[in-house]
Amino acid sequence: MKVFEAIAASEIDAREARLLLAEVCGFSQAALVASPEQEIPYEVENAFFDFIKRRKKGEPVAYILGRKEFYGLELAVNPSVLIPRPETELLVDLTLESKPASVLDLGTGSGAIGIAVKFTRPETRVVAVDSDLSALMTARRNAAKLNLEIDFRHGRWFEPVAGERFELIVSNPPYVASGDPHLAHLRFEPQAALVAGADGLDCIRDIVKTASAHLLPGGWLLLEHGLGQDGAVRKLLAGAWLESVTTWPDLAGIARVTGGKLK
């Protein structure tokens, strides 16, 4: 079977098919595009269609490949962690703009946010927390691959940092409502890292009610949230004695991150 025949026979998005074929061939996607008449060895063809079967069942390409790019960095991912989203890069941008000396990354998952911050600003002290030990191990490996010194701690939200304060706290917590129909499309990702009660705000409430005890004066709390949740999150932050409460849109224009500063 030739390259173009395999891609057509996959019956999935051509871009994804090329990505998966490039993985099993060991070639770049550009090389495949340049050589559509290239014959594919039998064993490569079998491996490719094994990938295609997984993709047709809905498994994300990032899990099939075992990696995902975030903020220009290649991170290992697996079903114990959420796949980093492009919109979450807004949290990194906002964190870097404030130039904090210390950052607490709550619910770090793959380590995407903390790693991107540390890679870009090596002088920043980064502490990353997650309650899932498998996720924490994935994050630790991602940081080690980039030779980054990040303080990873196991526990729920602020439990591992009792008595400590930071210039900035950042989190992409679970914010999907339990009845959200989109959960069917997210079934391969860890549900505990996605779902947060009937309105999707349970985890954000938990973080907000304790955050001020872990912020230095003038320190910021930045939270990613879902579509239409910005108003509720602003109220929560204002009710927790945080000021300068602001919401920022992602590149699609969706209100994505809301933050507040400790008085």
N, C-alpha and C positions, 0 to 999 in steps of 0.2 A: 504494500500500500504506500502511496506517495503522500507527501506532507499535505497537499491541498485536499486530497481524498479523505485523509484522517480527520482533518478539521471539519470538513463538510459532514462526514459520517457521525461526528460527535453529537450533532443536533443541539449544541449549547451555544452560548454567545461566542463568536469567533475570537474575540480578544481573550476570553478566559481559556478557550481551547488552545490557543497559541501559547499562553502562559504555562498551561499544564504540559503541553507537548515539549516545550523548551526545557522544562524541569526534567522530564524523563530522558530526553535526548542529550542533555548537557550542553545544548547550544543556546545562543541568545535568540530572543524573539525576532530580532532584525535578521539573523541568519536564516531563520525559517521563512520569513517573508521574501527574502532574496532568492530562496531555493525551493519554490513550491513543488517542483518536479522531483525533488530528492526522495529516494526510496527509504522507507523506515524499516529497520531490522525487526524481525518478528517479535523478539523479546521486548523491544521498545514499544511496539504497537500494543502488546498485551498490557504492559504497565500503564500506558496512556489510557486505554479503555477501562482499566480498573479505576483510575482517577475519575474518568467520566461517569462511571456508575455511582461513585460517591457524590459527585457534584449534582447529578440528576436527583439524588435523594434529598438534596437541599443542604448538604454539608458545605460550609463556606470554603472558598478557595484558600484562604489564609490557613485554615486548619489542615487542609490537604497538603499544602506546601510546608506547613510548620513555621511560617514566618509572615511578618507584615511590616511594611515601612511606616514609620511615624516620625515626623519632623526631620526627615532625611536620614533617619537611622533604621537599620534593619533589626527588628526584634523577633525573638522566638515567641511563638504563641502555640497554645494547645487548649483543649476543652476546659482546663481549669481556670482560664483567664478570658476576659472579654477581648474581642478583637479591637485594637485601637482604631478610633474613627477620626477622619480628617477634621471634623468640627471640634474635637477635643484639643486640637492644636491651639485653639483660641486661649485655652487656659494657660498653656505654656507662654504664648505671646504676652499675656497680661502679667504673668509672673515675672518674666524677664524685664518688662518695662518698668516694674517697680524696684528692680535691683535689690531684692532683700538679701540680708546676710544669712538668714536661716529660713528654711522652708520645710513644712510638714506636709507630706503627701499622704492623704487618708484614703484607704482602699486602693492601694497602688496597683493591684492586679499584675499585669505584665511588667510594671515599673515604668510605663511609657512616659508619664508626666515628669516624675522625679529624674529619670534618666536624661530626658531631653533638657531639663533645666541644668542639671549637673554637667552635661556634656558641653553646653553652651557657655555656662558660667562656672568653671571649675572651683572658683573660690567660695561659692555658696555652700553652706552646710545644708545637706538634705537628709531628712529622716523620712523613711517610707514605711507605712504600716498596712498590714492586711490580716484579716482574721482567718483566711484560708492558707494553710501551710504550703499546699502545692503551688498556689499562685505565688506565694512569697519566694519559694525556691526558683520558680521561673524568672521572677524579677531579679533575684540575686545573680542568676546565671547570665541574664542579659547585661547587667551592670559589669560583671566580671569580664565579659567578652570585650567590653569597651574600656576596661581598666579604670572604672569609676568607683570612687570610694563613697558609697551611700550606706547610711546606717539603717538597715532593714530590721523591723521589729514585728513580732507576731502578736496579734491581739485585735480586739474590736475597737474601732475608732480611737478614742483617746486613752484607753486603758494602758497601753505600753509607754505612754509619755506623761504619766502622772507627775505633777509638780513642775513640768517644763513649759516654757513659753517660746513662741516663735514670731518672727516678723511677718510671716505669711503662712496661712493654711490654705491648701488647695485640695479639691476633691471632685472626682467624677463619680458620685455615689449612685446606687440603684435609684432610678426615678420612673420606672415604667409601672403603670397601674396594673393591678392583678387581673383585671378584666380586659386589658388592651388586646384587640384582635391581632396586632402585629406580633404578639408573642409566638404565634404559630410559625412565623418566619425566623424566629430567634431561638428555636428549640435546641439547637446544637450548642448554644452558649450557656454558661452557668447561670441558672435562673436566680440564684441568691445574689448575683452581681447585677441583676437586671430589675427585679421586681421589689417594690417597696410599698406594699399595702394597697388599699382600695383606690387611693388617689395618687399613688406614686411618690408621696412626700414623707413617708415614715422615717426613712434614713436621713433625709435632710433635716427633719425636726430633731432627730437625735444629735446630729452634729451641731446644729445651731444653738441648742440649749446649753451646750457645754463649751462651745468654742471660745467665748470671751475669757474663760479661765486659762486658756492656753495661748492667748495673744499678748504680745508686748504692746504697750501704749502706742497707738497709731498704726498697729498691725492690721492687716487685711485678711478677711475670709473670702475666698472665691469658690463658688459652687457651680458646676454644670447642671443643667436641668433640661426638661423636655419642653416641647412645644406647648405654649399656653400656661406654663407653670410659673412664669416670671413674676406675675402679680402676687401670687401666694408666697413665693420665696422672698420677695421684697418685704412683705408684711412680717414674715418670720424674723428676718434680720433686724428690721426696725424694732420689733418687740423684744429683741435680745440686746438692746442698748448699743447697737451698731449704727454708725452714722455714715453720711455720704453714700447711702445705698444706691447702687447703679446697676443697670443691666446692659450687657453688650451683645450685639448680634453676631452670628457666625457669617461665613461668606455667602450663605444662601439668604441672608437677611432675617433669619429666625432668631428670636431672643433666646440665647443659649447659655450665657453665664451671668450670674448675679453675685455681687459682692458688697461687703460693707466693712467699715473701718471702726476699730475699737476707739471709743472716746477717750 
